[in-house]
Amino acid sequence: MSVSSSTPTTTTRRFRWRIVDIVVASVIGVASGLIFLAWNVGYVGPGTLLEPLLPGLQGLLDGPWLFAGVLGALVIRKPGAAIYTEVLAAVVSALVGNQWGGFLTFEAGFVQGLGAEIVFLIFAYRVWRLPVAILAGAGAALAGGINNLILWFAGADVTFTIVYLISTVISGAVIAGLLSWLLVRALAATGALDAFPAGREVRQRV
């Protein structure tokens, strides 16, 4: 009697982290953390320009802090990958130092990673197409945006809240979602991700 591919044993094997998963997820997290560090400084100029135009519009600049979890999940395709890579990136940013403090940076990374993780969970870690990546980016942004409103923009009026949430969700969808998905495809086309289903799928279509 054959065993169905959907048996608990098969599912457990598919969700189990391998050494290569841990290593690559860690590399993604650390590299993303270095990008976070650069953006901690780089966002100041654009933010100064956007804020006077319309309060809350600075949410458009949140995307570069949100992509690590989506990128990690798209590559690793295992439960917890989005949280792990986003938190590790935040830890790197916090250890080197930033203007928001260590614990709050870690907390923000966890919340943002959780926002992306929930989207992949909803699709049972089986669907990795572009629409899901965009939703995951938007999920990370929505969770992070609400967190920021509570911690950093307490007492903000309705207009600011709406503009900020819409802006950050757009940024998350485009930068964390769309661009991460495109990056995975570009990396996969080079053969760098052949150890992962994400890489093999793209190479098989070429």
N, CA and C atoms as an extended XYZ file, in Angstrom:
618
Properties=species:S:1:pos:R:3:atomname:S:1:resname:S:1:resid:I:1 pbc="F F F"
N         0.850       -1.200        0.000 N   MET     1
C         0.000        0.000        0.000 CA  MET     1
C         0.882        1.245        0.000 C   MET     1
N         0.642        2.133       -0.937 N   SER     2
C         1.456        3.342       -1.043 CA  SER     2
C         1.067        4.345        0.024 C   SER     2
N         2.009        5.196        0.384 N   VAL     3
C         1.775        6.226        1.388 CA  VAL     3
C         1.536        7.546        0.690 C   VAL     3
N         0.457        8.197        1.010 N   SER     4
C         0.122        9.488        0.392 CA  SER     4
C         1.163       10.537        0.754 C   SER     4
N         1.394       11.477       -0.181 N   SER     5
C         2.375       12.539        0.055 CA  SER     5
C         1.932       13.509        1.121 C   SER     5
N         0.679       13.380        1.541 N   SER     6
C         0.163       14.306        2.549 CA  SER     6
C         0.145       13.706        3.947 C   SER     6
N         0.808       12.547        4.136 N   THR     7
C         0.828       11.918        5.450 CA  THR     7
C         1.592       12.786        6.435 C   THR     7
N         1.315       12.611        7.739 N   PRO     8
C         2.030       13.397        8.745 CA  PRO     8
C         3.540       13.254        8.658 C   PRO     8
N         4.030       12.029        8.345 N   THR     9
C         5.469       11.814        8.258 CA  THR     9
C         6.081       12.657        7.154 C   THR     9
N         5.434       12.670        5.985 N   THR    10
C         5.933       13.450        4.862 CA  THR    10
C         5.897       14.937        5.168 C   THR    10
N         4.821       15.382        5.800 N   THR    11
C         4.693       16.796        6.144 CA  THR    11
C         5.761       17.205        7.142 C   THR    11
N         6.014       16.341        8.126 N   THR    12
C         7.046       16.638        9.115 CA  THR    12
C         8.406       16.751        8.449 C   THR    12
N         8.682       15.862        7.509 N   ARG    13
C         9.957       15.899        6.805 CA  ARG    13
C        10.084       17.174        5.979 C   ARG    13
N         9.000       17.566        5.357 N   ARG    14
C         9.031       18.772        4.520 CA  ARG    14
C         9.239       20.022        5.351 C   ARG    14
N         8.739       20.031        6.572 N   PHE    15
C         8.846       21.205        7.436 CA  PHE    15
C        10.107       21.202        8.307 C   PHE    15
N        10.827       20.078        8.348 N   ARG    16
C        12.001       19.990        9.208 CA  ARG    16
C        13.148       20.819        8.630 C   ARG    16
N        13.778       21.599        9.504 N   TRP    17
C        14.903       22.424        9.069 CA  TRP    17
C        16.152       21.568        8.899 C   TRP    17
N        16.878       21.751        7.789 N   ARG    18
C        18.157       21.103        7.550 CA  ARG    18
C        19.293       22.063        7.957 C   ARG    18
N        20.489       21.532        8.017 N   ILE    19
C        21.648       22.387        8.321 CA  ILE    19
C        21.772       23.492        7.283 C   ILE    19
N        21.577       23.138        6.016 N   VAL    20
C        21.704       24.137        4.957 CA  VAL    20
C        20.641       25.224        5.093 C   VAL    20
N        19.460       24.864        5.586 N   ASP    21
C        18.417       25.859        5.809 CA  ASP    21
C        18.850       26.870        6.862 C   ASP    21
N        19.404       26.362        7.956 N   ILE    22
C        19.846       27.239        9.048 CA  ILE    22
C        20.965       28.159        8.576 C   ILE    22
N        21.917       27.585        7.843 N   VAL    23
C        23.060       28.371        7.383 CA  VAL    23
C        22.618       29.472        6.432 C   VAL    23
N        21.812       29.122        5.437 N   VAL    24
C        21.394       30.110        4.439 CA  VAL    24
C        20.463       31.142        5.054 C   VAL    24
N        19.564       30.708        5.922 N   ALA    25
C        18.688       31.670        6.597 CA  ALA    25
C        19.508       32.649        7.434 C   ALA    25
N        20.554       32.147        8.064 N   SER    26
C        21.415       33.006        8.877 CA  SER    26
C        22.161       34.010        8.001 C   SER    26
N        22.640       33.556        6.860 N   VAL    27
C        23.317       34.462        5.933 CA  VAL    27
C        22.355       35.551        5.454 C   VAL    27
N        21.131       35.151        5.121 N   ILE    28
C        20.128       36.126        4.687 CA  ILE    28
C        19.857       37.133        5.801 C   ILE    28
N        19.717       36.639        7.028 N   GLY    29
C        19.430       37.526        8.150 CA  GLY    29
C        20.543       38.516        8.408 C   GLY    29
N        21.790       38.037        8.403 N   VAL    30
C        22.925       38.924        8.674 CA  VAL    30
C        23.090       39.942        7.546 C   VAL    30
N        23.006       39.472        6.300 N   ALA    31
C        23.135       40.394        5.165 CA  ALA    31
C        22.026       41.438        5.183 C   ALA    31
N        20.816       41.010        5.512 N   SER    32
C        19.694       41.942        5.600 CA  SER    32
C        19.919       42.953        6.719 C   SER    32
N        20.496       42.486        7.836 N   GLY    33
C        20.781       43.392        8.941 CA  GLY    33
C        21.743       44.497        8.542 C   GLY    33
N        22.714       44.169        7.683 N   LEU    34
C        23.650       45.188        7.201 CA  LEU    34
C        22.932       46.210        6.321 C   LEU    34
N        21.959       45.728        5.546 N   ILE    35
C        21.151       46.658        4.741 CA  ILE    35
C        20.295       47.525        5.656 C   ILE    35
N        19.756       46.928        6.711 N   PHE    36
C        19.001       47.710        7.702 CA  PHE    36
C        19.861       48.842        8.251 C   PHE    36
N        21.111       48.515        8.570 N   LEU    37
C        22.023       49.517        9.137 CA  LEU    37
C        22.205       50.684        8.170 C   LEU    37
N        22.395       50.363        6.901 N   ALA    38
C        22.567       51.426        5.909 CA  ALA    38
C        21.296       52.269        5.794 C   ALA    38
N        20.147       51.608        5.847 N   TRP    39
C        18.884       52.335        5.695 CA  TRP    39
C        18.548       53.145        6.946 C   TRP    39
N        19.048       52.732        8.098 N   ASN    40
C        18.839       53.525        9.311 CA  ASN    40
C        19.325       54.959        9.115 C   ASN    40
N        20.377       55.092        8.324 N   VAL    41
C        20.931       56.415        8.021 CA  VAL    41
C        20.323       56.977        6.737 C   VAL    41
N        20.185       56.110        5.742 N   GLY    42
C        19.745       56.565        4.427 CA  GLY    42
C        18.335       57.101        4.375 C   GLY    42
N        17.455       56.622        5.275 N   TYR    43
C        16.061       57.043        5.204 CA  TYR    43
C        15.850       58.480        5.679 C   TYR    43
N        16.822       59.023        6.410 N   VAL    44
C        16.636       60.338        7.029 CA  VAL    44
C        16.370       61.410        5.982 C   VAL    44
N        17.146       61.416        4.902 N   GLY    45
C        16.957       62.428        3.860 CA  GLY    45
C        15.587       62.358        3.209 C   GLY    45
N        15.196       61.203        2.651 N   PRO    46
C        13.866       61.084        2.059 CA  PRO    46
C        12.745       61.343        3.067 C   PRO    46
N        12.946       60.893        4.311 N   GLY    47
C        11.931       61.122        5.337 CA  GLY    47
C        11.700       62.600        5.596 C   GLY    47
N        12.783       63.360        5.590 N   THR    48
C        12.683       64.806        5.797 CA  THR    48
C        11.888       65.472        4.681 C   THR    48
N        11.966       64.916        3.481 N   LEU    49
C        11.231       65.468        2.344 CA  LEU    49
C         9.757       65.067        2.357 C   LEU    49
N         9.476       63.825        2.773 N   LEU    50
C         8.105       63.314        2.707 CA  LEU    50
C         7.209       63.824        3.826 C   LEU    50
N         7.729       63.890        5.033 N   GLU    51
C         6.902       64.243        6.190 CA  GLU    51
C         6.162       65.564        6.030 C   GLU    51
N         6.787       66.639        5.518 N   PRO    52
C         6.038       67.903        5.368 CA  PRO    52
C         4.962       67.840        4.293 C   PRO    52
N         5.122       66.929        3.315 N   LEU    53
C         4.137       66.840        2.238 CA  LEU    53
C         2.790       66.367        2.760 C   LEU    53
N         2.834       65.318        3.562 N   LEU    54
C         1.617       64.764        4.148 CA  LEU    54
C         2.016       63.905        5.339 C   LEU    54
N         1.641       64.292        6.543 N   PRO    55
C         2.005       63.504        7.727 CA  PRO    55
C         1.569       62.047        7.585 C   PRO    55
N         2.485       61.150        7.822 N   GLY    56
C         2.216       59.724        7.680 CA  GLY    56
C         2.770       59.138        6.404 C   GLY    56
N         3.105       60.005        5.447 N   LEU    57
C         3.603       59.528        4.156 CA  LEU    57
C         4.974       58.874        4.278 C   LEU    57
N         5.650       59.123        5.393 N   GLN    58
C         6.962       58.507        5.603 CA  GLN    58
C         6.876       56.990        5.699 C   GLN    58
N         5.667       56.463        5.825 N   GLY    59
C         5.494       55.013        5.807 CA  GLY    59
C         5.975       54.378        4.518 C   GLY    59
N         6.042       55.168        3.443 N   LEU    60
C         6.552       54.659        2.172 CA  LEU    60
C         8.006       54.220        2.272 C   LEU    60
N         8.690       54.667        3.315 N   LEU    61
C        10.107       54.357        3.477 CA  LEU    61
C        10.355       53.134        4.355 C   LEU    61
N         9.302       52.477        4.820 N   ASP    62
C         9.465       51.352        5.756 CA  ASP    62
C         9.900       50.055        5.083 C   ASP    62
N         9.661       49.918        3.790 N   GLY    63
C         9.908       48.664        3.090 CA  GLY    63
C        11.286       48.058        3.273 C   GLY    63
N        12.364       48.849        3.204 N   PRO    64
C        13.698       48.259        3.364 CA  PRO    64
C        13.943       47.614        4.720 C   PRO    64
N        13.103       47.882        5.713 N   TRP    65
C        13.229       47.211        7.009 CA  TRP    65
C        12.345       45.972        7.112 C   TRP    65
N        11.625       45.647        6.043 N   LEU    66
C        10.621       44.591        6.118 CA  LEU    66
C        10.927       43.372        5.254 C   LEU    66
N        11.917       43.480        4.385 N   PHE    67
C        12.086       42.448        3.359 CA  PHE    67
C        12.734       41.168        3.863 C   PHE    67
N        13.480       41.227        4.967 N   ALA    68
C        14.264       40.065        5.393 CA  ALA    68
C        13.398       38.835        5.638 C   ALA    68
N        12.287       39.025        6.327 N   GLY    69
C        11.423       37.892        6.636 CA  GLY    69
C        10.804       37.275        5.400 C   GLY    69
N        10.348       38.109        4.480 N   VAL    70
C         9.740       37.593        3.252 CA  VAL    70
C        10.783       36.874        2.413 C   VAL    70
N        11.943       37.480        2.260 N   LEU    71
C        13.015       36.859        1.475 CA  LEU    71
C        13.431       35.523        2.076 C   LEU    71
N        13.630       35.497        3.387 N   GLY    72
C        14.018       34.250        4.035 CA  GLY    72
C        12.994       33.149        3.848 C   GLY    72
N        11.724       33.495        3.985 N   ALA    73
C        10.669       32.493        3.830 CA  ALA    73
C        10.574       31.994        2.396 C   ALA    73
N        10.725       32.882        1.421 N   LEU    74
C        10.635       32.475        0.019 CA  LEU    74
C        11.756       31.511       -0.364 C   LEU    74
N        12.902       31.658        0.278 N   VAL    75
C        14.027       30.768       -0.010 CA  VAL    75
C        13.912       29.468        0.784 C   VAL    75
N        13.713       29.563        2.093 N   ILE    76
C        13.756       28.394        2.976 CA  ILE    76
C        12.479       27.562        2.908 C   ILE    76
N        11.339       28.233        2.831 N   ARG    77
C        10.027       27.564        2.733 CA  ARG    77
C         9.756       26.630        3.910 C   ARG    77
N        10.106       27.061        5.092 N   LYS    78
C         9.844       26.275        6.296 CA  LYS    78
C         9.177       27.172        7.340 C   LYS    78
N         8.335       26.598        8.209 N   PRO    79
C         7.730       27.395        9.280 CA  PRO    79
C         8.796       28.074       10.130 C   PRO    79
N         8.581       29.322       10.426 N   GLY    80
C         9.501       30.073       11.264 CA  GLY    80
C        10.570       30.828       10.503 C   GLY    80
N        10.708       30.595        9.199 N   ALA    81
C        11.780       31.236        8.429 CA  ALA    81
C        11.612       32.750        8.384 C   ALA    81
N        10.388       33.220        8.229 N   ALA    82
C        10.165       34.669        8.159 CA  ALA    82
C        10.533       35.335        9.484 C   ALA    82
N        10.106       34.743       10.577 N   ILE    83
C        10.425       35.309       11.894 CA  ILE    83
C        11.932       35.241       12.144 C   ILE    83
N        12.537       34.105       11.846 N   TYR    84
C        13.965       33.927       12.125 CA  TYR    84
C        14.815       34.958       11.381 C   TYR    84
N        14.610       35.093       10.085 N   THR    85
C        15.460       35.992        9.307 CA  THR    85
C        15.208       37.456        9.648 C   THR    85
N        13.947       37.826        9.888 N   GLU    86
C        13.653       39.222       10.233 CA  GLU    86
C        14.217       39.566       11.616 C   GLU    86
N        14.076       38.660       12.569 N   VAL    87
C        14.614       38.911       13.917 CA  VAL    87
C        16.138       38.965       13.885 C   VAL    87
N        16.771       38.052       13.148 N   LEU    88
C        18.231       38.062       13.078 CA  LEU    88
C        18.733       39.367       12.453 C   LEU    88
N        18.055       39.832       11.412 N   ALA    89
C        18.430       41.104       10.800 CA  ALA    89
C        18.293       42.245       11.808 C   ALA    89
N        17.217       42.211       12.592 N   ALA    90
C        17.014       43.245       13.611 CA  ALA    90
C        18.088       43.177       14.686 C   ALA    90
N        18.487       41.955       15.066 N   VAL    91
C        19.528       41.790       16.083 CA  VAL    91
C        20.849       42.373       15.591 C   VAL    91
N        21.190       42.114       14.331 N   VAL    92
C        22.415       42.682       13.763 CA  VAL    92
C        22.362       44.201       13.830 C   VAL    92
N        21.224       44.761       13.439 N   SER    93
C        21.049       46.216       13.480 CA  SER    93
C        21.175       46.752       14.897 C   SER    93
N        20.604       46.026       15.850 N   ALA    94
C        20.631       46.481       17.242 CA  ALA    94
C        22.021       46.363       17.853 C   ALA    94
N        22.741       45.279       17.537 N   LEU    95
C        24.066       45.070       18.126 CA  LEU    95
C        25.063       46.118       17.655 C   LEU    95
N        24.968       46.474       16.391 N   VAL    96
C        25.881       47.499       15.870 CA  VAL    96
C        25.497       48.865       16.413 C   VAL    96
N        24.201       49.050       16.647 N   GLY    97
C        23.734       50.305       17.232 CA  GLY    97
C        22.846       51.093       16.292 C   GLY    97
N        21.739       51.573       16.818 N   ASN    98
C        20.861       52.454       16.053 CA  ASN    98
C        20.127       53.377       17.009 C   ASN    98
N        19.323       54.267       16.447 N   GLN    99
C        18.680       55.305       17.257 CA  GLN    99
C        17.425       54.841       17.983 C   GLN    99
N        17.026       53.569       17.812 N   TRP   100
C        15.779       53.114       18.423 CA  TRP   100
C        15.995       52.222       19.652 C   TRP   100
N        17.204       51.856       19.924 N   GLY   101
C        17.459       51.031       21.096 CA  GLY   101
C        17.398       49.547       20.778 C   GLY   101
N        18.134       48.755       21.527 N   GLY   102
C        18.261       47.336       21.249 CA  GLY   102
C        16.976       46.549       21.370 C   GLY   102
N        16.303       46.640       22.521 N   PHE   103
C        15.123       45.811       22.728 CA  PHE   103
C        14.010       46.170       21.761 C   PHE   103
N        13.775       47.437       21.531 N   LEU   104
C        12.684       47.843       20.640 CA  LEU   104
C        12.969       47.442       19.198 C   LEU   104
N        14.241       47.411       18.806 N   THR   105
C        14.591       46.936       17.462 CA  THR   105
C        14.308       45.443       17.345 C   THR   105
N        14.689       44.694       18.365 N   PHE   106
C        14.398       43.255       18.381 CA  PHE   106
C        12.892       43.016       18.344 C   PHE   106
N        12.160       43.762       19.155 N   GLU   107
C        10.704       43.604       19.209 CA  GLU   107
C        10.063       43.921       17.861 C   GLU   107
N        10.543       44.969       17.217 N   ALA   108
C        10.007       45.338       15.910 CA  ALA   108
C        10.278       44.239       14.889 C   ALA   108
N        11.479       43.664       14.929 N   GLY   109
C        11.803       42.587       14.015 CA  GLY   109
C        10.892       41.382       14.202 C   GLY   109
N        10.612       41.054       15.454 N   PHE   110
C         9.725       39.922       15.714 CA  PHE   110
C         8.317       40.191       15.188 C   PHE   110
N         7.793       41.370       15.442 N   VAL   111
C         6.441       41.710       14.998 CA  VAL   111
C         6.352       41.705       13.473 C   VAL   111
N         7.325       42.290       12.820 N   GLN   112
C         7.318       42.329       11.358 CA  GLN   112
C         7.452       40.929       10.767 C   GLN   112
N         8.342       40.126       11.335 N   GLY   113
C         8.479       38.755       10.865 CA  GLY   113
C         7.206       37.953       11.076 C   GLY   113
N         6.553       38.186       12.209 N   LEU   114
C         5.306       37.484       12.494 CA  LEU   114
C         4.227       37.863       11.486 C   LEU   114
N         4.184       39.137       11.101 N   GLY   115
C         3.191       39.568       10.112 CA  GLY   115
C         3.341       38.830        8.801 C   GLY   115
N         4.583       38.635        8.352 N   ALA   116
C         4.825       37.871        7.125 CA  ALA   116
C         4.550       36.388        7.346 C   ALA   116
N         4.977       35.873        8.491 N   GLU   117
C         4.821       34.445        8.801 CA  GLU   117
C         3.359       34.026        8.775 C   GLU   117
N         2.496       34.858        9.293 N   ILE   118
C         1.071       34.528        9.338 CA  ILE   118
C         0.504       34.336        7.938 C   ILE   118
N         0.953       35.151        7.001 N   VAL   119
C         0.459       35.016        5.626 CA  VAL   119
C         0.885       33.675        5.035 C   VAL   119
N         2.151       33.308        5.199 N   PHE   120
C         2.605       32.017        4.684 CA  PHE   120
C         1.905       30.862        5.392 C   PHE   120
N         1.606       31.026        6.676 N   LEU   121
C         0.876       30.006        7.422 CA  LEU   121
C        -0.526       29.832        6.873 C   LEU   121
N        -1.188       30.930        6.550 N   ILE   122
C        -2.542       30.865        6.000 CA  ILE   122
C        -2.568       29.997        4.738 C   ILE   122
N        -1.492       30.069        3.958 N   PHE   123
C        -1.400       29.259        2.736 CA  PHE   123
C        -0.687       27.927        2.989 C   PHE   123
N        -0.589       27.560        4.284 N   ALA   124
C        -0.065       26.256        4.713 CA  ALA   124
C         1.360       26.000        4.212 C   ALA   124
N         2.123       27.051        3.999 N   TYR   125
C         3.498       26.931        3.533 CA  TYR   125
C         3.592       26.095        2.253 C   TYR   125
N         2.597       26.258        1.393 N   ARG   126
C         2.556       25.509        0.135 CA  ARG   126
C         2.545       26.402       -1.097 C   ARG   126
N         2.161       27.646       -0.948 N   VAL   127
C         2.023       28.543       -2.097 CA  VAL   127
C         3.075       29.637       -1.985 C   VAL   127
N         3.921       29.745       -3.002 N   TRP   128
C         5.044       30.679       -2.959 CA  TRP   128
C         5.067       31.583       -4.182 C   TRP   128
N         3.926       31.778       -4.781 N   ARG   129
C         3.839       32.618       -5.962 CA  ARG   129
C         3.852       34.099       -5.595 C   ARG   129
N         3.948       34.925       -6.623 N   LEU   130
C         4.076       36.367       -6.428 CA  LEU   130
C         2.959       36.975       -5.585 C   LEU   130
N         1.685       36.648       -5.819 N   PRO   131
C         0.637       37.263       -4.995 CA  PRO   131
C         0.807       37.003       -3.498 C   PRO   131
N         1.270       35.795       -3.148 N   VAL   132
C         1.472       35.479       -1.734 CA  VAL   132
C         2.663       36.261       -1.184 C   VAL   132
N         3.705       36.402       -1.989 N   ALA   133
C         4.862       37.193       -1.556 CA  ALA   133
C         4.452       38.641       -1.295 C   ALA   133
N         3.621       39.186       -2.174 N   ILE   134
C         3.148       40.561       -1.997 CA  ILE   134
C         2.286       40.670       -0.743 C   ILE   134
N         1.421       39.689       -0.524 N   LEU   135
C         0.599       39.687        0.689 CA  LEU   135
C         1.468       39.585        1.944 C   LEU   135
N         2.520       38.769        1.875 N   ALA   136
C         3.414       38.628        3.029 CA  ALA   136
C         4.137       39.942        3.321 C   ALA   136
N         4.568       40.633        2.269 N   GLY   137
C         5.189       41.938        2.462 CA  GLY   137
C         4.223       42.929        3.075 C   GLY   137
N         2.975       42.882        2.594 N   ALA   138
C         1.949       43.760        3.160 CA  ALA   138
C         1.638       43.372        4.600 C   ALA   138
N         1.653       42.067        4.893 N   GLY   139
C         1.404       41.607        6.260 CA  GLY   139
C         2.478       42.062        7.221 C   GLY   139
N         3.736       41.975        6.783 N   ALA   140
C         4.838       42.462        7.611 CA  ALA   140
C         4.694       43.956        7.867 C   ALA   140
N         4.296       44.681        6.825 N   ALA   141
C         4.139       46.136        6.947 CA  ALA   141
C         2.977       46.511        7.860 C   ALA   141
N         1.872       45.807        7.730 N   LEU   142
C         0.716       46.113        8.566 CA  LEU   142
C         1.021       45.861       10.033 C   LEU   142
N         1.635       44.708       10.319 N   ALA   143
C         2.000       44.400       11.708 CA  ALA   143
C         3.011       45.410       12.241 C   ALA   143
N         4.025       45.705       11.435 N   GLY   144
C         5.024       46.676       11.859 CA  GLY   144
C         4.457       48.073       11.994 C   GLY   144
N         3.542       48.434       11.093 N   GLY   145
C         2.933       49.758       11.148 CA  GLY   145
C         2.096       49.957       12.398 C   GLY   145
N         1.300       48.958       12.741 N   ILE   146
C         0.494       49.044       13.959 CA  ILE   146
C         1.398       49.141       15.180 C   ILE   146
N         2.468       48.341       15.164 N   ASN   147
C         3.438       48.380       16.262 CA  ASN   147
C         4.059       49.772       16.395 C   ASN   147
N         4.411       50.376       15.276 N   ASN   148
C         5.008       51.713       15.304 CA  ASN   148
C         4.013       52.764       15.804 C   ASN   148
N         2.764       52.619       15.406 N   LEU   149
C         1.746       53.569       15.863 CA  LEU   149
C         1.587       53.513       17.377 C   LEU   149
N         1.689       52.319       17.936 N   ILE   150
C         1.545       52.162       19.384 CA  ILE   150
C         2.767       52.705       20.121 C   ILE   150
N         3.951       52.378       19.609 N   LEU   151
C         5.182       52.719       20.332 CA  LEU   151
C         5.716       54.115       20.032 C   LEU   151
N         5.611       54.545       18.781 N   TRP   152
C         6.270       55.773       18.363 CA  TRP   152
C         5.317       56.904       17.997 C   TRP   152
N         4.081       56.565       17.637 N   PHE   153
C         3.139       57.603       17.207 CA  PHE   153
C         1.865       57.586       18.047 C   PHE   153
N         2.031       57.294       19.309 N   ALA   154
C         0.868       57.262       20.206 CA  ALA   154
C         0.174       58.619       20.203 C   ALA   154
N        -1.145       58.600       20.091 N   GLY   155
C        -1.901       59.845       20.076 CA  GLY   155
C        -2.036       60.470       18.708 C   GLY   155
N        -1.515       59.787       17.657 N   ALA   156
C        -1.637       60.318       16.302 CA  ALA   156
C        -3.105       60.415       15.907 C   ALA   156
N        -3.443       61.439       15.110 N   ASP   157
C        -4.838       61.613       14.708 CA  ASP   157
C        -5.215       60.598       13.628 C   ASP   157
N        -6.479       60.586       13.275 N   VAL   158
C        -7.007       59.591       12.337 CA  VAL   158
C        -6.349       59.719       10.970 C   VAL   158
N        -6.174       60.951       10.508 N   THR   159
C        -5.586       61.164        9.186 CA  THR   159
C        -4.178       60.590        9.116 C   THR   159
N        -3.358       60.901       10.120 N   PHE   160
C        -1.995       60.380       10.142 CA  PHE   160
C        -2.020       58.856       10.167 C   PHE   160
N        -2.860       58.288       11.008 N   THR   161
C        -2.921       56.834       11.147 CA  THR   161
C        -3.261       56.161        9.832 C   THR   161
N        -4.271       56.667        9.140 N   ILE   162
C        -4.702       56.062        7.873 CA  ILE   162
C        -3.619       56.208        6.809 C   ILE   162
N        -3.083       57.430        6.681 N   VAL   163
C        -2.052       57.672        5.669 CA  VAL   163
C        -0.821       56.816        5.944 C   VAL   163
N        -0.433       56.731        7.207 N   TYR   164
C         0.760       55.960        7.544 CA  TYR   164
C         0.564       54.476        7.253 C   TYR   164
N        -0.570       53.926        7.657 N   LEU   165
C        -0.800       52.495        7.438 CA  LEU   165
C        -0.881       52.166        5.954 C   LEU   165
N        -1.572       52.989        5.174 N   ILE   166
C        -1.661       52.745        3.737 CA  ILE   166
C        -0.276       52.845        3.105 C   ILE   166
N         0.491       53.854        3.499 N   SER   167
C         1.820       54.060        2.931 CA  SER   167
C         2.759       52.900        3.247 C   SER   167
N         2.753       52.471        4.496 N   THR   168
C         3.682       51.402        4.875 CA  THR   168
C         3.278       50.072        4.249 C   THR   168
N         1.983       49.818        4.092 N   VAL   169
C         1.531       48.579        3.444 CA  VAL   169
C         1.936       48.575        1.971 C   VAL   169
N         1.796       49.703        1.299 N   ILE   170
C         2.241       49.799       -0.100 CA  ILE   170
C         3.741       49.524       -0.190 C   ILE   170
N         4.509       50.151        0.696 N   SER   171
C         5.951       49.955        0.699 CA  SER   171
C         6.313       48.500        0.966 C   SER   171
N         5.646       47.883        1.931 N   GLY   172
C         5.913       46.485        2.236 CA  GLY   172
C         5.566       45.564        1.086 C   GLY   172
N         4.429       45.816        0.444 N   ALA   173
C         3.998       44.977       -0.676 CA  ALA   173
C         4.990       45.040       -1.831 C   ALA   173
N         5.470       46.257       -2.128 N   VAL   174
C         6.356       46.440       -3.279 CA  VAL   174
C         7.788       46.022       -2.958 C   VAL   174
N         8.355       46.559       -1.872 N   ILE   175
C         9.771       46.322       -1.580 CA  ILE   175
C         9.985       44.957       -0.929 C   ILE   175
N         9.229       44.682        0.138 N   ALA   176
C         9.417       43.403        0.831 CA  ALA   176
C         8.802       42.242        0.061 C   ALA   176
N         7.708       42.485       -0.648 N   GLY   177
C         7.029       41.422       -1.365 CA  GLY   177
C         7.530       41.228       -2.780 C   GLY   177
N         7.244       42.188       -3.645 N   LEU   178
C         7.597       42.071       -5.067 CA  LEU   178
C         9.103       41.953       -5.275 C   LEU   178
N         9.880       42.859       -4.682 N   LEU   179
C        11.319       42.848       -4.921 CA  LEU   179
C        11.987       41.605       -4.344 C   LEU   179
N        11.504       41.113       -3.199 N   SER   180
C        12.072       39.877       -2.650 CA  SER   180
C        11.805       38.700       -3.582 C   SER   180
N        10.609       38.639       -4.123 N   TRP   181
C        10.248       37.561       -5.043 CA  TRP   181
C        11.127       37.615       -6.286 C   TRP   181
N        11.345       38.823       -6.827 N   LEU   182
C        12.207       38.977       -7.999 CA  LEU   182
C        13.651       38.603       -7.675 C   LEU   182
N        14.108       38.955       -6.478 N   LEU   183
C        15.470       38.624       -6.073 CA  LEU   183
C        15.660       37.117       -5.972 C   LEU   183
N        14.682       36.422       -5.415 N   VAL   184
C        14.767       34.960       -5.323 CA  VAL   184
C        14.862       34.348       -6.714 C   VAL   184
N        14.069       34.825       -7.637 N   ARG   185
C        14.106       34.301       -9.009 CA  ARG   185
C        15.455       34.589       -9.666 C   ARG   185
N        15.994       35.776       -9.426 N   ALA   186
C        17.289       36.120      -10.012 CA  ALA   186
C        18.399       35.230       -9.448 C   ALA   186
N        18.375       35.013       -8.132 N   LEU   187
C        19.371       34.145       -7.505 CA  LEU   187
C        19.217       32.701       -7.981 C   LEU   187
N        17.969       32.265       -8.089 N   ALA   188
C        17.707       30.888       -8.512 CA  ALA   188
C        18.212       30.643       -9.932 C   ALA   188
N        18.074       31.636      -10.784 N   ALA   189
C        18.503       31.485      -12.174 CA  ALA   189
C        20.005       31.274      -12.296 C   ALA   189
N        20.770       31.708      -11.295 N   THR   190
C        22.226       31.533      -11.313 CA  THR   190
C        22.647       30.159      -10.795 C   THR   190
N        21.718       29.440      -10.191 N   GLY   191
C        22.047       28.148       -9.586 CA  GLY   191
C        22.404       28.235       -8.125 C   GLY   191
N        22.395       29.444       -7.558 N   ALA   192
C        22.793       29.631       -6.159 CA  ALA   192
C        21.822       28.987       -5.183 C   ALA   192
N        20.598       28.731       -5.630 N   LEU   193
C        19.578       28.178       -4.726 CA  LEU   193
C        19.168       26.759       -5.117 C   LEU   193
N        20.058       26.042       -5.798 N   ASP   194
C        19.702       24.701       -6.257 CA  ASP   194
C        19.442       23.725       -5.111 C   ASP   194
N        19.897       24.037       -3.913 N   ALA   195
C        19.654       23.163       -2.762 CA  ALA   195
C        18.242       23.333       -2.210 C   ALA   195
N        17.478       24.259       -2.799 N   PHE   196
C        16.138       24.560       -2.301 CA  PHE   196
C        15.109       24.417       -3.415 C   PHE   196
N        13.887       24.043       -3.058 N   PRO   197
C        12.832       23.976       -4.068 CA  PRO   197
C        12.660       25.278       -4.841 C   PRO   197
N        12.847       26.406       -4.165 N   ALA   198
C        12.706       27.698       -4.832 CA  ALA   198
C        13.680       27.822       -5.996 C   ALA   198
N        14.879       27.287       -5.837 N   GLY   199
C        15.870       27.346       -6.900 CA  GLY   199
C        15.590       26.343       -8.001 C   GLY   199
N        15.235       25.142       -7.620 N   ARG   200
C        15.006       24.097       -8.621 CA  ARG   200
C        13.808       24.417       -9.498 C   ARG   200
N        12.774       25.001       -8.927 N   GLU   201
C        11.580       25.335       -9.697 CA  GLU   201
C        11.909       26.303      -10.826 C   GLU   201
N        12.687       27.342      -10.502 N   VAL   202
C        13.037       28.336      -11.509 CA  VAL   202
C        13.950       27.737      -12.557 C   VAL   202
N        14.935       26.954      -12.145 N   ARG   203
C        15.890       26.369      -13.093 CA  ARG   203
C        15.207       25.392      -14.042 C   ARG   203
N        14.182       24.707      -13.580 N   GLN   204
C        13.476       23.753      -14.422 CA  GLN   204
C        12.692       24.439      -15.539 C   GLN   204
N        12.329       25.696      -15.288 N   ARG   205
C        11.562       26.435      -16.301 CA  ARG   205
C        12.434       27.116      -17.323 C   ARG   205
N        13.740       27.215      -16.997 N   VAL   206
C        14.659       27.899      -17.918 CA  VAL   206
C        15.033       26.982      -19.080 C   VAL   206
